Amino acid sequence: MRIEYDIKLDFKDVLIRPKRSVLKSRSEVSLVREFRFKHSGALWKGVPVMAANMDHTGTFAMAKALAEHDLMTAIDKFMSAADWATFAKKHPEAFQHCFVTIGITDQDFDRLKDILRQVDVPFICMDVANGYTERFVDCLKRVRDAYPSKPIMAGNVVTGEMVEELILSGADIVKIGIGPGSVCTTREKTGVGYPQLSAIIECADAAHGLGGQVCADGGCTSPGDVAKAFAAGADFVMLGGLFSGHDECLGDVVEVDGKKVKRFYGMSSTEAMERYHGSVAGYRASEGRSVNVPYRGPVNNTVLDILGGIRSTCTYVGAHRLKELSKRTTFIRVARQLNEVFMPYQANGNKT
Ligand code: 5GP
């Protein structure tokens, strides 16, 4: 057994120090980034924020709404080839911002082949809770061999050496985050995890050294956290809780104690496993929770709120473009980040 004594930081442990700037207004800030991906060579241009590949947020309705602002959506694992074909035909522009998500079973690979035979989904997301297994790496190599020109995002991991291994095995983008999610219980159930801000800083450094990218996945509870993720070096940021509870999310609006809510659950929760696999397998624990989140109407206002926040961050540090944000950032460690007397944002990202 060993102990690392370096302090690892979370979003709440830091603030971004303001800097002198010649920017006059937030409207001068561009959040558009352009990437040419390492393995696939594909070019992408847009605002690098995406909806999580959870069944609640990774919907085609979400993809359509987010694409209006050039944001992306990782569609959940449960859409069939027919669902994809219908969407691609109806909304060809929004389709260009989508990831098809798979796990690591043979059925997942067959499903991927089936979908890509019928529709040319631009991005692949290989998503497992634990990206450290040899099986995951083997599976990534197999997908890379089968689809050399498709950008592949793979994860999740939280340490530089595994980021390097995934990039060397074919990933263009590595997804970062173990345990930070709003409906994740991995840390309670297993004691495993890594504070998300430090994970992003260390993993971005490893990925950029090899010409790859990272996507910070999980733990953003406010627009300020999204800005901190970019400031820490994330190329993309993935959001679940912050995009939950909207019209575009899966599930009906129901009334509980006089309040309109939608059901939101982790993809490893008992609720998700019962829904998609019939039951929780006896050898595993549920590692996600279920919550009722306040209903928040169309996602458009939330998108504007988040993008407005990041633009403002850029103005405070004098970054004309999102790309410059991390170079212009000095984080300061703080003992208190927010005045919570009126709790403007809750942990699940919902305004009270
Ligand atoms: P959020 O933005 O809500 O904080 O985090 C979203 C991320 O949480 C997802 O993209 C995914 O990586 C992670 N996540 C989703 N469901 C579960 C779950 O049931 N268990 C765990 N451990 N993580 C989850």
Residues whose N, C-alpha, C, O or C-beta is under 5 A from the ligand:
A	BS01	5GP	A52 N53 P180 G181 S182 V183 C184 T185 T186 D217 G218 G219 C220 M238 L239 G240 G241 L242 G266 M267 S268 S269 E287 G288
